[in-house]
Amino acid sequence: MRSNKQTSNGGILVAVVGSMTAAQRAQRALLSAAIRADIVKSDSESGRGCSYGVAFPASQQNNVRTILSATHINVRRYSQDAWSIL
């Protein structure tokens, strides 16, 4: 497993969306807008189960927020915390 990879353009952020299905929808929406997005497993807020999200370049944060909002994907939080690429 890889974790918290940094890039030269400001790093990587994760939009935590909850379920794997929501993460897949988010990934498709971002990829259709030419934004690279990887599905990742994130630390759960409640301590039960696991959460999923999409990792994307931090430089794209404003675009990602706009796209996910427009496609009605509920983002629980944006994070730089520990996560693992699946």
Phi, psi and omega per residue, in radians:
M1 nan 2.489 3.053
R2 -1.790 2.698 3.107
S3 -2.525 2.566 3.058
N4 0.634 1.045 3.090
K5 -1.326 2.308 3.115
Q6 -1.764 2.566 3.075
T7 -2.082 2.924 -3.093
S8 -1.256 -0.225 -3.095
N9 -1.718 0.437 3.036
G10 1.954 0.016 3.068
G11 1.732 -2.947 -3.069
I12 -2.135 2.389 3.022
L13 -2.025 2.817 3.091
V14 -2.192 2.268 2.983
A15 -1.672 1.866 -3.112
V16 -1.452 2.122 -3.064
V17 -2.014 -0.221 3.091
G18 1.912 -1.585 -3.013
S19 -1.518 2.813 3.078
M20 -1.088 -0.689 3.138
T21 -1.073 -0.774 3.119
A22 -1.140 -0.659 3.110
A23 -1.125 -0.694 3.107
Q24 -1.142 -0.713 3.095
R25 -1.100 -0.752 3.130
A26 -1.108 -0.749 3.130
Q27 -1.062 -0.793 3.128
R28 -1.073 -0.742 -3.135
A29 -1.094 -0.735 -3.125
L30 -1.254 -0.714 3.117
L31 -1.104 -0.604 3.112
S32 -1.186 -0.334 3.078
A33 -1.757 0.273 3.101
A34 1.112 0.576 3.054
I35 -1.934 2.112 3.134
R36 -1.122 2.320 -3.132
A37 -2.535 2.257 3.099
D38 -1.995 2.382 3.073
I39 -1.294 2.316 -3.113
V40 -2.297 2.724 3.039
K41 -1.678 2.279 -3.055
S42 -2.038 2.790 3.052
D43 -1.128 2.369 3.140
S44 -1.339 2.446 3.103
E45 -1.247 -0.615 -3.042
S46 -1.533 -0.201 -3.096
G47 1.470 -0.093 3.100
R48 -1.911 2.371 3.068
G49 1.157 -2.712 3.138
C50 -2.453 2.795 3.088
S51 -2.036 2.726 3.096
Y52 -2.160 2.759 3.113
G53 -2.750 -2.993 3.081
V54 -2.162 2.302 3.078
A55 -1.607 2.421 -3.107
F56 -2.606 2.818 3.117
P57 -1.106 2.339 -3.127
A58 -1.020 -0.504 3.138
S59 -1.138 -0.279 -3.126
Q60 -1.736 0.190 -3.014
Q61 -0.956 -0.814 -3.131
N62 -1.101 -0.741 3.111
N63 -1.122 -0.739 -3.139
V64 -1.091 -0.801 3.114
R65 -1.007 -0.767 -3.134
T66 -1.118 -0.812 -3.096
I67 -1.143 -0.821 -3.106
L68 -1.177 -0.610 3.068
S69 -1.160 -0.771 -3.124
A70 -1.136 -0.500 3.138
T71 -1.672 0.184 3.052
H72 1.042 0.702 3.055
I73 -1.749 2.072 -3.089
N74 -1.381 2.036 3.112
V75 -1.687 2.156 3.138
R76 -1.242 -0.734 3.109
R77 -2.917 2.793 2.999
Y78 -1.858 2.321 -2.953
S79 -2.466 2.657 2.940
Q80 -1.981 0.130 -3.087
D81 -1.178 3.122 -3.097
A82 -1.027 2.376 3.098
W83 -2.761 2.871 3.140
S84 -2.289 2.323 3.062
I85 -1.306 2.311 -3.130
L86 -1.401 nan nan
